[in-house]
């Protein structure tokens, strides 16, 4: 039986799923670091850790430099909102 070029092996599929899951979890870690409430941040990070360990995925937290840039943008975005009277 010849393999169709468009078909992937179960091992290739598993690798693609793990890579996709790692990307999703890395995005969730960024979202966690944008939380203003520490409890919300910790809840998101705990969920990420649980899923990462269950599937053997490595999650890369933001670096201090990129996190500082992101927080500055977030704070400046909030400051530009008009105040309600």
Buried (B, 14 or more C-beta within 10 A) or exposed (E): EEEEEEEEEEEEEEEEEBEEBBEBBBEBBBBBBBBEEEEEBEEBBEEBEEBBEEEEBEBEBBEEEEBEEBEEEEEEEEEEEEEEE
